[in-house]
Amino acid sequence: MAQSRTMAAESRAHLHKGIPKNMAEVRNSIWLSDIGAYPIIGVLTFACGFAGSFIAWTAMCSPDVRITTGRRQQLLRTWE
């Protein structure tokens, strides 16, 4: 006969302290209380950093990006 599944031996109900009232309580009660969230935090930090650096690099180095007002209205790129 197959063994039936049971609930976890250790309850995490003690971690629930009601509705968080500020961002510090959200961070401490939800994200930092669970070890399994650390890889997610790391991946999201890396992805946001990579995306931000790519946007900054593209804005500074790409010839298709025209930030200055004098070059915005030109149809042909004469500054290359």
All heavy atoms as a GROMACS GRO file, in nm:
protein
  622
    1MET      N    1   0.084  -0.116   0.000
    1MET     CA    2   0.000   0.000   0.000
    1MET      C    3   0.090   0.125   0.000
    1MET      O    4   0.189   0.131   0.069
    1MET     CB    5  -0.090  -0.002   0.123
    1MET     CG    6  -0.176   0.121   0.133
    1MET     SD    7  -0.277   0.118   0.279
    1MET     CE    8  -0.430   0.073   0.206
    2ALA      N    9   0.052   0.223  -0.080
    2ALA     CA   10   0.132   0.345  -0.091
    2ALA      C   11   0.115   0.431   0.034
    2ALA      O   12   0.009   0.435   0.094
    2ALA     CB   13   0.088   0.423  -0.213
    3GLN      N   14   0.224   0.496   0.069
    3GLN     CA   15   0.220   0.584   0.185
    3GLN      C   16   0.147   0.712   0.150
    3GLN      O   17   0.164   0.767   0.041
    3GLN     CB   18   0.362   0.619   0.226
    3GLN     CG   19   0.392   0.583   0.367
    3GLN     CD   20   0.536   0.622   0.401
    3GLN    OE1   21   0.609   0.673   0.320
    3GLN    NE2   22   0.573   0.594   0.523
    4SER      N   23   0.065   0.761   0.238
    4SER     CA   24  -0.006   0.885   0.211
    4SER      C   25   0.081   1.005   0.252
    4SER      O   26   0.165   0.994   0.341
    4SER     CB   27  -0.139   0.889   0.287
    4SER     OG   28  -0.113   0.890   0.426
    5ARG      N   29   0.060   1.114   0.184
    5ARG     CA   30   0.136   1.235   0.213
    5ARG      C   31   0.085   1.298   0.342
    5ARG      O   32  -0.034   1.294   0.372
    5ARG     CB   33   0.122   1.334   0.099
    5ARG     CG   34   0.188   1.284  -0.027
    5ARG     CD   35   0.176   1.382  -0.137
    5ARG     NE   36   0.254   1.502  -0.102
    5ARG     CZ   37   0.266   1.607  -0.179
    5ARG    NH1   38   0.204   1.610  -0.295
    5ARG    NH2   39   0.337   1.711  -0.142
    6THR      N   40   0.177   1.356   0.416
    6THR     CA   41   0.141   1.423   0.540
    6THR      C   42   0.187   1.568   0.533
    6THR      O   43   0.264   1.606   0.446
    6THR     CB   44   0.206   1.355   0.661
    6THR    OG1   45   0.348   1.361   0.644
    6THR    CG2   46   0.162   1.210   0.672
    7MET      N   47   0.140   1.648   0.624
    7MET     CA   48   0.181   1.787   0.631
    7MET      C   49   0.322   1.796   0.686
    7MET      O   50   0.374   1.702   0.743
    7MET     CB   51   0.084   1.866   0.719
    7MET     CG   52  -0.059   1.862   0.669
    7MET     SD   53  -0.072   1.922   0.502
    7MET     CE   54  -0.113   2.089   0.533
    8ALA      N   55   0.383   1.911   0.671
    8ALA     CA   56   0.519   1.931   0.720
    8ALA      C   57   0.523   1.920   0.871
    8ALA      O   58   0.428   1.956   0.941
    8ALA     CB   59   0.569   2.068   0.677
    9ALA      N   60   0.634   1.870   0.920
    9ALA     CA   61   0.648   1.852   1.064
    9ALA      C   62   0.661   1.985   1.136
    9ALA      O   63   0.610   2.002   1.247
    9ALA     CB   64   0.770   1.765   1.093
   10GLU      N   65   0.729   2.079   1.073
   10GLU     CA   66   0.748   2.210   1.136
   10GLU      C   67   0.655   2.312   1.073
   10GLU      O   68   0.650   2.328   0.952
   10GLU     CB   69   0.893   2.255   1.116
   10GLU     CG   70   0.926   2.386   1.180
   10GLU     CD   71   1.070   2.429   1.154
   10GLU    OE1   72   1.154   2.341   1.134
   10GLU    OE2   73   1.092   2.549   1.152
   11SER      N   74   0.582   2.381   1.153
   11SER     CA   75   0.489   2.482   1.105
   11SER      C   76   0.560   2.616   1.091
   11SER      O   77   0.647   2.651   1.170
   11SER     CB   78   0.372   2.497   1.202
   11SER     OG   79   0.291   2.604   1.162
   12ARG      N   80   0.521   2.694   0.989
   12ARG     CA   81   0.575   2.827   0.970
   12ARG      C   82   0.472   2.933   1.011
   12ARG      O   83   0.485   3.049   0.978
   12ARG     CB   84   0.614   2.847   0.824
   12ARG     CG   85   0.730   2.758   0.784
   12ARG     CD   86   0.770   2.774   0.641
   12ARG     NE   87   0.794   2.910   0.601
   12ARG     CZ   88   0.911   2.972   0.609
   12ARG    NH1   89   1.015   2.910   0.658
   12ARG    NH2   90   0.923   3.097   0.570
   13ALA      N   91   0.371   2.891   1.084
   13ALA     CA   92   0.265   2.984   1.125
   13ALA      C   93   0.318   3.092   1.218
   13ALA      O   94   0.263   3.202   1.223
   13ALA     CB   95   0.152   2.908   1.194
   14HIS      N   96   0.426   3.063   1.291
   14HIS     CA   97   0.480   3.164   1.383
   14HIS      C   98   0.542   3.282   1.308
   14HIS      O   99   0.564   3.387   1.365
   14HIS     CB  100   0.584   3.100   1.476
   14HIS     CG  101   0.707   3.053   1.404
   14HIS    ND1  102   0.709   2.937   1.329
   14HIS    CD2  103   0.830   3.108   1.392
   14HIS    CE1  104   0.829   2.922   1.276
   14HIS    NE2  105   0.904   3.025   1.314
   15LEU      N  106   0.571   3.265   1.180
   15LEU     CA  107   0.630   3.374   1.102
   15LEU      C  108   0.527   3.478   1.062
   15LEU      O  109   0.562   3.592   1.031
   15LEU     CB  110   0.699   3.318   0.977
   15LEU     CG  111   0.821   3.231   1.003
   15LEU    CD1  112   0.869   3.172   0.874
   15LEU    CD2  113   0.929   3.310   1.072
   16HIS      N  114   0.400   3.441   1.060
   16HIS     CA  115   0.295   3.534   1.022
   16HIS      C  116   0.264   3.626   1.139
   16HIS      O  117   0.222   3.583   1.244
   16HIS     CB  118   0.170   3.460   0.978
   16HIS     CG  119   0.060   3.550   0.935
   16HIS    ND1  120   0.068   3.627   0.821
   16HIS    CD2  121  -0.059   3.579   0.991
   16HIS    CE1  122  -0.042   3.699   0.809
   16HIS    NE2  123  -0.122   3.670   0.911
   17LYS      N  124   0.287   3.755   1.119
   17LYS     CA  125   0.268   3.852   1.228
   17LYS      C  126   0.162   3.955   1.192
   17LYS      O  127   0.167   4.068   1.238
   17LYS     CB  128   0.400   3.921   1.257
   17LYS     CG  129   0.508   3.827   1.301
   17LYS     CD  130   0.640   3.897   1.318
   17LYS     CE  131   0.743   3.797   1.364
   17LYS     NZ  132   0.859   3.793   1.282
   18GLY      N  133   0.070   3.921   1.106
   18GLY     CA  134  -0.032   4.017   1.065
   18GLY      C  135   0.010   4.088   0.938
   18GLY      O  136   0.108   4.055   0.873
   19ILE      N  137  -0.066   4.190   0.901
   19ILE     CA  138  -0.038   4.266   0.779
   19ILE      C  139   0.079   4.360   0.805
   19ILE      O  140   0.076   4.437   0.902
   19ILE     CB  141  -0.163   4.344   0.736
   19ILE    CG1  142  -0.275   4.246   0.700
   19ILE    CG2  143  -0.131   4.435   0.618
   19ILE    CD1  144  -0.407   4.314   0.670
   20PRO      N  145   0.182   4.357   0.719
   20PRO     CA  146   0.294   4.450   0.738
   20PRO      C  147   0.251   4.594   0.718
   20PRO      O  148   0.170   4.625   0.632
   20PRO     CB  149   0.394   4.408   0.631
   20PRO     CG  150   0.337   4.294   0.558
   20PRO     CD  151   0.201   4.266   0.608
   21LYS      N  152   0.306   4.683   0.799
   21LYS     CA  153   0.265   4.824   0.796
   21LYS      C  154   0.361   4.912   0.717
   21LYS      O  155   0.327   5.023   0.681
   21LYS     CB  156   0.252   4.875   0.938
   21LYS     CG  157   0.138   4.806   1.010
   21LYS     CD  158   0.124   4.853   1.152
   21LYS     CE  159   0.012   4.787   1.225
   21LYS     NZ  160   0.000   4.645   1.213
   22ASN      N  161   0.484   4.866   0.691
   22ASN     CA  162   0.579   4.943   0.612
   22ASN      C  163   0.669   4.847   0.533
   22ASN      O  164   0.661   4.726   0.549
   22ASN     CB  165   0.661   5.038   0.700
   22ASN     CG  166   0.731   4.965   0.812
   22ASN    OD1  167   0.766   4.849   0.798
   22ASN    ND2  168   0.751   5.033   0.923
   23MET      N  169   0.754   4.903   0.449
   23MET     CA  170   0.836   4.819   0.362
   23MET      C  171   0.939   4.737   0.440
   23MET      O  172   0.974   4.627   0.399
   23MET     CB  173   0.908   4.906   0.257
   23MET     CG  174   0.815   4.956   0.149
   23MET     SD  175   0.721   4.827   0.066
   23MET     CE  176   0.849   4.742  -0.022
   24ALA      N  177   0.986   4.787   0.551
   24ALA     CA  178   1.082   4.711   0.631
   24ALA      C  179   1.017   4.583   0.685
   24ALA      O  180   1.080   4.476   0.686
   24ALA     CB  181   1.135   4.796   0.745
   25GLU      N  182   0.894   4.593   0.727
   25GLU     CA  183   0.824   4.474   0.776
   25GLU      C  184   0.795   4.376   0.664
   25GLU      O  185   0.801   4.255   0.684
   25GLU     CB  186   0.694   4.515   0.845
   25GLU     CG  187   0.714   4.583   0.978
   25GLU     CD  188   0.583   4.619   1.045
   25GLU    OE1  189   0.477   4.576   0.995
   25GLU    OE2  190   0.586   4.689   1.147
   26VAL      N  191   0.764   4.426   0.544
   26VAL     CA  192   0.742   4.338   0.430
   26VAL      C  193   0.870   4.262   0.398
   26VAL      O  194   0.871   4.141   0.378
   26VAL     CB  195   0.695   4.418   0.306
   26VAL    CG1  196   0.696   4.333   0.181
   26VAL    CG2  197   0.556   4.473   0.330
   27ARG      N  198   0.981   4.335   0.393
   27ARG     CA  199   1.109   4.273   0.361
   27ARG      C  200   1.146   4.168   0.465
   27ARG      O  201   1.187   4.057   0.430
   27ARG     CB  202   1.218   4.380   0.353
   27ARG     CG  203   1.353   4.327   0.314
   27ARG     CD  204   1.460   4.433   0.316
   27ARG     NE  205   1.483   4.479   0.452
   27ARG     CZ  206   1.470   4.603   0.495
   27ARG    NH1  207   1.437   4.697   0.411
   27ARG    NH2  208   1.493   4.633   0.620
   28ASN      N  209   1.132   4.201   0.591
   28ASN     CA  210   1.174   4.109   0.696
   28ASN      C  211   1.079   3.992   0.713
   28ASN      O  212   1.123   3.880   0.739
   28ASN     CB  213   1.189   4.183   0.829
   28ASN     CG  214   1.303   4.281   0.825
   28ASN    OD1  215   1.398   4.265   0.749
   28ASN    ND2  216   1.295   4.385   0.906
   29SER      N  217   0.949   4.015   0.700
   29SER     CA  218   0.855   3.907   0.727
   29SER      C  219   0.836   3.813   0.609
   29SER      O  220   0.810   3.695   0.629
   29SER     CB  221   0.719   3.964   0.769
   29SER     OG  222   0.659   4.029   0.660
   30ILE      N  223   0.850   3.862   0.487
   30ILE     CA  224   0.823   3.777   0.372
   30ILE      C  225   0.951   3.729   0.306
   30ILE      O  226   0.974   3.610   0.292
   30ILE     CB  227   0.734   3.851   0.271
   30ILE    CG1  228   0.598   3.880   0.332
   30ILE    CG2  229   0.719   3.770   0.143
   30ILE    CD1  230   0.508   3.965   0.248
   31TRP      N  231   1.037   3.822   0.265
   31TRP     CA  232   1.152   3.784   0.182
   31TRP      C  233   1.268   3.729   0.262
   31TRP      O  234   1.326   3.627   0.226
   31TRP     CB  235   1.197   3.903   0.098
   31TRP     CG  236   1.100   3.932  -0.010
   31TRP    CD1  237   1.008   4.031  -0.014
   31TRP    CD2  238   1.083   3.857  -0.131
   31TRP    NE1  239   0.936   4.024  -0.129
   31TRP    CE2  240   0.979   3.918  -0.202
   31TRP    CE3  241   1.145   3.746  -0.185
   31TRP    CZ2  242   0.936   3.871  -0.325
   31TRP    CZ3  243   1.103   3.699  -0.307
   31TRP    CH2  244   1.000   3.761  -0.376
   32LEU      N  245   1.305   3.794   0.369
   32LEU     CA  246   1.426   3.752   0.440
   32LEU      C  247   1.402   3.639   0.539
   32LEU      O  248   1.497   3.582   0.592
   32LEU     CB  249   1.489   3.872   0.511
   32LEU     CG  250   1.537   3.982   0.416
   32LEU    CD1  251   1.598   4.096   0.495
   32LEU    CD2  252   1.635   3.929   0.315
   33SER      N  253   1.278   3.603   0.565
   33SER     CA  254   1.252   3.494   0.659
   33SER      C  255   1.262   3.358   0.592
   33SER      O  256   1.272   3.257   0.662
   33SER     CB  257   1.113   3.510   0.720
   33SER     OG  258   1.014   3.494   0.621
   34ASP      N  259   1.262   3.353   0.461
   34ASP     CA  260   1.267   3.226   0.389
   34ASP      C  261   1.399   3.215   0.313
   34ASP      O  262   1.431   3.298   0.228
   34ASP     CB  263   1.150   3.219   0.291
   34ASP     CG  264   1.137   3.083   0.227
   34ASP    OD1  265   1.206   2.989   0.271
   34ASP    OD2  266   1.056   3.070   0.134
   35ILE      N  267   1.476   3.112   0.343
   35ILE     CA  268   1.607   3.092   0.277
   35ILE      C  269   1.588   3.067   0.128
   35ILE      O  270   1.675   3.103   0.048
   35ILE     CB  271   1.677   2.970   0.343
   35ILE    CG1  272   1.716   3.005   0.484
   35ILE    CG2  273   1.796   2.923   0.264
   35ILE    CD1  274   1.844   3.080   0.499
   36GLY      N  275   1.479   3.009   0.087
   36GLY     CA  276   1.455   2.980  -0.054
   36GLY      C  277   1.437   3.104  -0.139
   36GLY      O  278   1.444   3.098  -0.261
   37ALA      N  279   1.415   3.219  -0.076
   37ALA     CA  280   1.399   3.343  -0.152
   37ALA      C  281   1.532   3.406  -0.190
   37ALA      O  282   1.537   3.492  -0.277
   37ALA     CB  283   1.316   3.443  -0.071
   38TYR      N  284   1.642   3.365  -0.126
   38TYR     CA  285   1.772   3.425  -0.154
   38TYR      C  286   1.817   3.408  -0.300
   38TYR      O  287   1.866   3.503  -0.360
   38TYR     CB  288   1.878   3.372  -0.059
   38TYR     CG  289   1.860   3.418   0.084
   38TYR    CD1  290   1.925   3.355   0.188
   38TYR    CD2  291   1.776   3.524   0.117
   38TYR    CE1  292   1.910   3.396   0.319
   38TYR    CE2  293   1.759   3.566   0.247
   38TYR     CZ  294   1.826   3.501   0.348
   38TYR     OH  295   1.810   3.543   0.477
   39PRO      N  296   1.802   3.290  -0.361
   39PRO     CA  297   1.839   3.281  -0.503
   39PRO      C  298   1.753   3.369  -0.593
   39PRO      O  299   1.802   3.426  -0.690
   39PRO     CB  300   1.818   3.132  -0.537
   39PRO     CG  301   1.822   3.062  -0.408
   39PRO     CD  302   1.772   3.158  -0.305
   40ILE      N  303   1.627   3.384  -0.559
   40ILE     CA  304   1.538   3.470  -0.638
   40ILE      C  305   1.583   3.615  -0.628
   40ILE      O  306   1.589   3.686  -0.728
   40ILE     CB  307   1.392   3.454  -0.590
   40ILE    CG1  308   1.343   3.313  -0.618
   40ILE    CG2  309   1.302   3.557  -0.656
   40ILE    CD1  310   1.212   3.280  -0.555
   41ILE      N  311   1.619   3.657  -0.508
   41ILE     CA  312   1.669   3.793  -0.489
   41ILE      C  313   1.797   3.813  -0.569
   41ILE      O  314   1.816   3.917  -0.633
   41ILE     CB  315   1.691   3.822  -0.339
   41ILE    CG1  316   1.557   3.823  -0.265
   41ILE    CG2  317   1.765   3.952  -0.318
   41ILE    CD1  318   1.568   3.826  -0.115
   42GLY      N  319   1.886   3.715  -0.569
   42GLY     CA  320   2.010   3.725  -0.645
   42GLY      C  321   1.986   3.733  -0.794
   42GLY      O  322   2.048   3.815  -0.864
   43VAL      N  323   1.898   3.650  -0.847
   43VAL     CA  324   1.868   3.651  -0.990
   43VAL      C  325   1.804   3.782  -1.032
   43VAL      O  326   1.839   3.840  -1.135
   43VAL     CB  327   1.779   3.530  -1.027
   43VAL    CG1  328   1.723   3.543  -1.166
   43VAL    CG2  329   1.857   3.400  -1.014
   44LEU      N  330   1.709   3.831  -0.953
   44LEU     CA  331   1.644   3.958  -0.986
   44LEU      C  332   1.743   4.076  -0.979
   44LEU      O  333   1.738   4.166  -1.063
   44LEU     CB  334   1.527   3.984  -0.892
   44LEU     CG  335   1.404   3.896  -0.917
   44LEU    CD1  336   1.298   3.922  -0.810
   44LEU    CD2  337   1.349   3.920  -1.054
   45THR      N  338   1.833   4.074  -0.882
   45THR     CA  339   1.934   4.179  -0.873
   45THR      C  340   2.025   4.178  -0.994
   45THR      O  341   2.055   4.282  -1.054
   45THR     CB  342   2.015   4.163  -0.743
   45THR    OG1  343   1.927   4.166  -0.632
   45THR    CG2  344   2.121   4.271  -0.730
   46PHE      N  345   2.070   4.059  -1.034
   46PHE     CA  346   2.156   4.047  -1.152
   46PHE      C  347   2.082   4.092  -1.278
   46PHE      O  348   2.137   4.166  -1.360
   46PHE     CB  349   2.204   3.902  -1.170
   46PHE     CG  350   2.280   3.882  -1.297
   46PHE    CD1  351   2.411   3.924  -1.308
   46PHE    CD2  352   2.219   3.822  -1.407
   46PHE    CE1  353   2.481   3.906  -1.427
   46PHE    CE2  354   2.288   3.803  -1.525
   46PHE     CZ  355   2.420   3.846  -1.535
   47ALA      N  356   1.957   4.050  -1.295
   47ALA     CA  357   1.881   4.085  -1.415
   47ALA      C  358   1.857   4.235  -1.423
   47ALA      O  359   1.871   4.295  -1.531
   47ALA     CB  360   1.748   4.009  -1.416
   48CYS      N  361   1.821   4.298  -1.312
   48CYS     CA  362   1.799   4.443  -1.313
   48CYS      C  363   1.928   4.519  -1.339
   48CYS      O  364   1.930   4.618  -1.413
   48CYS     CB  365   1.737   4.488  -1.182
   48CYS     SG  366   1.566   4.434  -1.162
   49GLY      N  367   2.038   4.474  -1.282
   49GLY     CA  368   2.167   4.537  -1.306
   49GLY      C  369   2.212   4.522  -1.450
   49GLY      O  370   2.262   4.617  -1.512
   50PHE      N  371   2.194   4.403  -1.507
   50PHE     CA  372   2.231   4.380  -1.646
   50PHE      C  373   2.146   4.464  -1.739
   50PHE      O  374   2.197   4.527  -1.832
   50PHE     CB  375   2.216   4.232  -1.680
   50PHE     CG  376   2.256   4.198  -1.820
   50PHE    CD1  377   2.389   4.186  -1.854
   50PHE    CD2  378   2.160   4.179  -1.918
   50PHE    CE1  379   2.427   4.156  -1.984
   50PHE    CE2  380   2.196   4.150  -2.047
   50PHE     CZ  381   2.330   4.137  -2.080
   51ALA      N  382   2.015   4.467  -1.716
   51ALA     CA  383   1.926   4.546  -1.802
   51ALA      C  384   1.956   4.695  -1.792
   51ALA      O  385   1.959   4.766  -1.893
   51ALA     CB  386   1.779   4.519  -1.765
   52GLY      N  387   1.981   4.743  -1.671
   52GLY     CA  388   2.014   4.884  -1.654
   52GLY      C  389   2.145   4.923  -1.721
   52GLY      O  390   2.155   5.028  -1.784
   53SER      N  391   2.245   4.836  -1.710
   53SER     CA  392   2.373   4.866  -1.774
   53SER      C  393   2.360   4.859  -1.926
   53SER      O  394   2.423   4.938  -1.997
   53SER     CB  395   2.482   4.772  -1.724
   53SER     OG  396   2.453   4.639  -1.762
   54PHE      N  397   2.280   4.769  -1.978
   54PHE     CA  398   2.261   4.761  -2.123
   54PHE      C  399   2.188   4.885  -2.175
   54PHE      O  400   2.224   4.939  -2.280
   54PHE     CB  401   2.184   4.635  -2.160
   54PHE     CG  402   2.165   4.620  -2.308
   54PHE    CD1  403   2.270   4.581  -2.389
   54PHE    CD2  404   2.043   4.648  -2.367
   54PHE    CE1  405   2.254   4.568  -2.526
   54PHE    CE2  406   2.025   4.635  -2.504
   54PHE     CZ  407   2.131   4.595  -2.583
   55ILE      N  408   2.088   4.931  -2.102
   55ILE     CA  409   2.016   5.052  -2.142
   55ILE      C  410   2.110   5.172  -2.141
   55ILE      O  411   2.110   5.254  -2.233
   55ILE     CB  412   1.894   5.075  -2.051
   55ILE    CG1  413   1.787   4.970  -2.080
   55ILE    CG2  414   1.837   5.215  -2.067
   55ILE    CD1  415   1.673   4.968  -1.980
   56ALA      N  416   2.192   5.184  -2.036
   56ALA     CA  417   2.286   5.296  -2.028
   56ALA      C  418   2.389   5.289  -2.140
   56ALA      O  419   2.421   5.391  -2.203
   56ALA     CB  420   2.355   5.296  -1.892
   57TRP      N  421   2.442   5.170  -2.167
   57TRP     CA  422   2.540   5.155  -2.274
   57TRP      C  423   2.478   5.189  -2.410
   57TRP      O  424   2.540   5.259  -2.491
   57TRP     CB  425   2.594   5.012  -2.277
   57TRP     CG  426   2.689   4.988  -2.390
   57TRP    CD1  427   2.821   5.019  -2.392
   57TRP    CD2  428   2.657   4.931  -2.516
   57TRP    NE1  429   2.875   4.984  -2.514
   57TRP    CE2  430   2.777   4.929  -2.592
   57TRP    CE3  431   2.541   4.881  -2.574
   57TRP    CZ2  432   2.782   4.879  -2.720
   57TRP    CZ3  433   2.548   4.830  -2.701
   57TRP    CH2  434   2.666   4.830  -2.773
   58THR      N  435   2.357   5.143  -2.435
   58THR     CA  436   2.290   5.170  -2.562
   58THR      C  437   2.262   5.320  -2.576
   58THR      O  438   2.280   5.377  -2.684
   58THR     CB  439   2.159   5.091  -2.572
   58THR    OG1  440   2.188   4.953  -2.556
   58THR    CG2  441   2.091   5.112  -2.705
   59ALA      N  442   2.220   5.386  -2.471
   59ALA     CA  443   2.190   5.529  -2.478
   59ALA      C  444   2.316   5.610  -2.506
   59ALA      O  445   2.310   5.714  -2.573
   59ALA     CB  446   2.125   5.575  -2.349
   60MET      N  447   2.431   5.564  -2.456
   60MET     CA  448   2.554   5.640  -2.477
   60MET      C  449   2.628   5.604  -2.605
   60MET      O  450   2.692   5.691  -2.665
   60MET     CB  451   2.648   5.618  -2.357
   60MET     CG  452   2.600   5.685  -2.231
   60MET     SD  453   2.718   5.676  -2.098
   60MET     CE  454   2.710   5.504  -2.053
   61CYS      N  455   2.620   5.480  -2.650
   61CYS     CA  456   2.707   5.435  -2.759
   61CYS      C  457   2.636   5.406  -2.891
   61CYS      O  458   2.702   5.398  -2.994
   61CYS     CB  459   2.782   5.309  -2.716
   61CYS     SG  460   2.889   5.337  -2.575
   62SER      N  461   2.507   5.388  -2.891
   62SER     CA  462   2.437   5.352  -3.014
   62SER      C  463   2.414   5.475  -3.102
   62SER      O  464   2.366   5.578  -3.056
   62SER     CB  465   2.302   5.288  -2.982
   62SER     OG  466   2.232   5.259  -3.101
   63PRO      N  467   2.446   5.465  -3.231
   63PRO     CA  468   2.422   5.579  -3.319
   63PRO      C  469   2.273   5.601  -3.348
   63PRO      O  470   2.234   5.706  -3.397
   63PRO     CB  471   2.498   5.543  -3.446
   63PRO     CG  472   2.510   5.396  -3.443
   63PRO     CD  473   2.515   5.356  -3.299
   64ASP      N  474   2.190   5.503  -3.321
   64ASP     CA  475   2.046   5.518  -3.346
   64ASP      C  476   1.976   5.598  -3.237
   64ASP      O  477   1.863   5.642  -3.256
   64ASP     CB  478   1.981   5.380  -3.356
   64ASP     CG  479   2.028   5.304  -3.479
   64ASP    OD1  480   2.060   5.370  -3.579
   64ASP    OD2  481   2.034   5.181  -3.473
   65VAL      N  482   2.039   5.614  -3.123
   65VAL     CA  483   1.978   5.690  -3.014
   65VAL      C  484   2.020   5.836  -3.029
   65VAL      O  485   2.137   5.869  -3.034
   65VAL     CB  486   2.025   5.636  -2.876
   65VAL    CG1  487   1.968   5.720  -2.764
   65VAL    CG2  488   1.984   5.492  -2.861
   66ARG      N  489   1.922   5.924  -3.036
   66ARG     CA  490   1.947   6.068  -3.056
   66ARG      C  491   1.888   6.143  -2.938
   66ARG      O  492   1.769   6.169  -2.933
   66ARG     CB  493   1.884   6.115  -3.186
   66ARG     CG  494   1.937   6.039  -3.306
   66ARG     CD  495   1.864   6.079  -3.429
   66ARG     NE  496   1.901   5.989  -3.539
   66ARG     CZ  497   1.843   5.991  -3.656
   66ARG    NH1  498   1.747   6.078  -3.681
   66ARG    NH2  499   1.881   5.909  -3.749
   67ILE      N  500   1.973   6.178  -2.843
   67ILE     CA  501   1.926   6.244  -2.722
   67ILE      C  502   1.925   6.395  -2.740
   67ILE      O  503   1.833   6.463  -2.695
   67ILE     CB  504   2.013   6.203  -2.602
   67ILE    CG1  505   1.995   6.053  -2.578
   67ILE    CG2  506   1.975   6.281  -2.478
   67ILE    CD1  507   2.082   5.995  -2.471
   68THR      N  508   2.025   6.450  -2.809
   68THR     CA  509   2.032   6.595  -2.826
   68THR      C  510   1.923   6.642  -2.922
   68THR      O  511   1.890   6.575  -3.019
   68THR     CB  512   2.169   6.638  -2.879
   68THR    OG1  513   2.190   6.574  -3.004
   68THR    CG2  514   2.280   6.601  -2.783
   69THR      N  515   1.868   6.759  -2.897
   69THR     CA  516   1.755   6.808  -2.977
   69THR      C  517   1.797   6.844  -3.120
   69THR      O  518   1.716   6.835  -3.210
   69THR     CB  519   1.692   6.932  -2.911
   69THR    OG1  520   1.793   7.030  -2.891
   69THR    CG2  521   1.632   6.895  -2.777
   70GLY      N  522   1.920   6.884  -3.141
   70GLY     CA  523   1.964   6.921  -3.275
   70GLY      C  524   1.970   6.803  -3.371
   70GLY      O  525   1.946   6.816  -3.492
   71ARG      N  526   1.999   6.687  -3.320
   71ARG     CA  527   2.012   6.569  -3.406
   71ARG      C  528   1.882   6.489  -3.418
   71ARG      O  529   1.873   6.400  -3.500
   71ARG     CB  530   2.121   6.477  -3.350
   71ARG     CG  531   2.258   6.538  -3.356
   71ARG     CD  532   2.358   6.442  -3.302
   71ARG     NE  533   2.493   6.496  -3.313
   71ARG     CZ  534   2.599   6.438  -3.264
   71ARG    NH1  535   2.588   6.324  -3.198
   71ARG    NH2  536   2.717   6.493  -3.278
   72ARG      N  537   1.784   6.518  -3.338
   72ARG     CA  538   1.660   6.441  -3.337
   72ARG      C  539   1.581   6.453  -3.466
   72ARG      O  540   1.522   6.356  -3.511
   72ARG     CB  541   1.571   6.486  -3.222
   72ARG     CG  542   1.572   6.390  -3.110
   72ARG     CD  543   1.470   6.430  -3.009
   72ARG     NE  544   1.541   6.442  -2.883
   72ARG     CZ  545   1.499   6.509  -2.780
   72ARG    NH1  546   1.387   6.574  -2.785
   72ARG    NH2  547   1.569   6.514  -2.671
   73GLN      N  548   1.577   6.569  -3.527
   73GLN     CA  549   1.491   6.593  -3.642
   73GLN      C  550   1.559   6.560  -3.775
   73GLN      O  551   1.493   6.567  -3.879
   73GLN     CB  552   1.445   6.739  -3.642
   73GLN     CG  553   1.369   6.779  -3.517
   73GLN     CD  554   1.244   6.694  -3.496
   73GLN    OE1  555   1.176   6.657  -3.591
   73GLN    NE2  556   1.214   6.660  -3.372
   74GLN      N  557   1.686   6.528  -3.774
   74GLN     CA  558   1.756   6.499  -3.899
   74GLN      C  559   1.718   6.362  -3.952
   74GLN      O  560   1.710   6.265  -3.877
   74GLN     CB  561   1.907   6.505  -3.880
   74GLN     CG  562   1.958   6.644  -3.854
   74GLN     CD  563   2.112   6.642  -3.841
   74GLN    OE1  564   2.170   6.538  -3.830
   74GLN    NE2  565   2.168   6.760  -3.844
   75LEU      N  566   1.696   6.354  -4.083
   75LEU     CA  567   1.664   6.226  -4.144
   75LEU      C  568   1.790   6.147  -4.173
   75LEU      O  569   1.790   6.024  -4.164
   75LEU     CB  570   1.584   6.248  -4.273
   75LEU     CG  571   1.445   6.308  -4.252
   75LEU    CD1  572   1.379   6.334  -4.388
   75LEU    CD2  573   1.359   6.216  -4.170
   76LEU      N  574   1.896   6.215  -4.214
   76LEU     CA  575   2.021   6.149  -4.244
   76LEU      C  576   2.122   6.177  -4.132
   76LEU      O  577   2.130   6.289  -4.083
   76LEU     CB  578   2.079   6.198  -4.376
   76LEU     CG  579   1.993   6.172  -4.499
   76LEU    CD1  580   2.057   6.236  -4.620
   76LEU    CD2  581   1.977   6.023  -4.521
   77ARG      N  582   2.197   6.074  -4.096
   77ARG     CA  583   2.299   6.092  -3.993
   77ARG      C  584   2.426   6.144  -4.058
   77ARG      O  585   2.498   6.069  -4.123
   77ARG     CB  586   2.326   5.960  -3.922
   77ARG     CG  587   2.211   5.917  -3.834
   77ARG     CD  588   2.245   5.792  -3.764
   77ARG     NE  589   2.211   5.682  -3.853
   77ARG     CZ  590   2.215   5.554  -3.818
   77ARG    NH1  591   2.256   5.520  -3.701
   77ARG    NH2  592   2.182   5.462  -3.902
   78THR      N  593   2.456   6.271  -4.039
   78THR     CA  594   2.575   6.330  -4.098
   78THR      C  595   2.691   6.335  -4.001
   78THR      O  596   2.800   6.375  -4.038
   78THR     CB  597   2.544   6.473  -4.146
   78THR    OG1  598   2.499   6.548  -4.033
   78THR    CG2  599   2.436   6.472  -4.252
   79TRP      N  600   2.672   6.293  -3.877
   79TRP     CA  601   2.779   6.304  -3.777
   79TRP      C  602   2.861   6.178  -3.765
   79TRP      O  603   2.951   6.171  -3.686
   79TRP     CB  604   2.719   6.339  -3.642
   79TRP     CG  605   2.615   6.243  -3.593
   79TRP    CD1  606   2.637   6.131  -3.523
   79TRP    CD2  607   2.475   6.254  -3.612
   79TRP    NE1  608   2.518   6.069  -3.497
   79TRP    CE2  609   2.416   6.143  -3.551
   79TRP    CE3  610   2.393   6.346  -3.676
   79TRP    CZ2  611   2.281   6.120  -3.551
   79TRP    CZ3  612   2.258   6.323  -3.675
   79TRP    CH2  613   2.202   6.212  -3.613
   80GLU      N  614   2.832   6.075  -3.843
   80GLU     CA  615   2.911   5.951  -3.835
   80GLU      C  616   3.033   5.958  -3.921
   80GLU      O  617   3.039   6.014  -4.025
   80GLU     CB  618   2.826   5.833  -3.874
   80GLU     CG  619   2.726   5.797  -3.770
   80GLU     CD  620   2.649   5.672  -3.808
   80GLU    OE1  621   2.674   5.613  -3.913
   80GLU    OE2  622   2.564   5.633  -3.730
   0.00000   0.00000   0.00000
